[in-house]
């Protein structure tokens, strides 16, 4: 995919679990992106230090950027409010506000399936259903989605909120529980979705929720919108990966 100029992409939380996978993924595909990797520690020459709780730090990191991939945040589902408040709530506001003040065109926000985890497990959640968090971490992610919608519709920043599911490497787990099987987000699949959202046409609507799980046999999150709008083509299926087979034939009692 060609561009007249390299697209300047800021990744916050670049040293984290998703960030590390994403940087490696982008470095191995032919896309004309110039990456600025922001985290609390600088670990390579593309790195820049950022503290998302400090607005001036965010504004410096956003200067000259076209697209932000905002991954920085507390990522534990059982985090208390005192942990999610400075980073997931204040920090996410700081990034969107800094983006607004520096002319960033698009923010891709790492939301979470925890934003909808309050629905019963036999409900497949669509992108048009209201958030229903099960914990305060999920509340912070639902807040981030609302913030993205505000900046998109009121302040002209294109925004994508990707509800990332159970982001797990297969080799790390002998098995997943039934919920995580249905919400498995195989890392390469999710990286492909994030990359697709950098260049997706959002001219029809400035804010879109995407569902970030793999093509699992049973899906906690519905993927139909995400596949259509982002050309998302996930390759992995948790039920195949962990060899959870299905009985093919019914057999009556004798």
Secondary structure, DSSP 4 states (H G I P E B T S, - for coil): ---SS-EEEEEETTTSHHHHHHHHHHHTS---EEEEEEESS--STTEEE--TTSHHHHHHHHTT-SEEEE--S---TT--HHHHIIIIIIHHHHHHHHHHHHT--EEEEEEEGGGGTTS-TTPPBPTTSPP--SSHHHHHHHHHHHHHHHHHHHH--EEEEEEE-B---GGG-S---HHHHHTB--HHHHHHHHHHHHH---SS-SEEEEEE----SS-SB--HHHHHHH-------HHHHTT-----S-----
